[in-house]
Amino acid sequence: MPRVSEIEEDGGDPTLKAIFDKQLELFGGLLNPTKVLAHCPPILRAAGLLGQSIEQSGLLPKALPPLVYVRVATINGCPF
């Protein structure tokens, strides 16, 4: 059982709605970190922007981040 409750509805918050809609479109569901960070929408948004800035920085080959995501998920025993 998770120690922090997971939020799966945007509750009318425009920040959560935008993020939830995008993840539902991309992944068919919400990622667990999103459901936990949704307790504080500004932090959830900032975490997403950090990830985007790393990918868009040009410092990593475009094919590398998805491979890192899959590897980390595998290490953590999470399907991705």
Long-range contacts (C-beta under 8 A, 24 or more apart in sequence): 2-36, 4-36, 4-39, 5-39, 6-32, 6-35, 6-36, 6-38, 7-35, 7-36, 7-38, 7-39, 8-35, 13-41, 15-41, 15-42, 15-44, 15-45, 16-41, 16-44, 19-44, 19-45, 19-48, 32-78
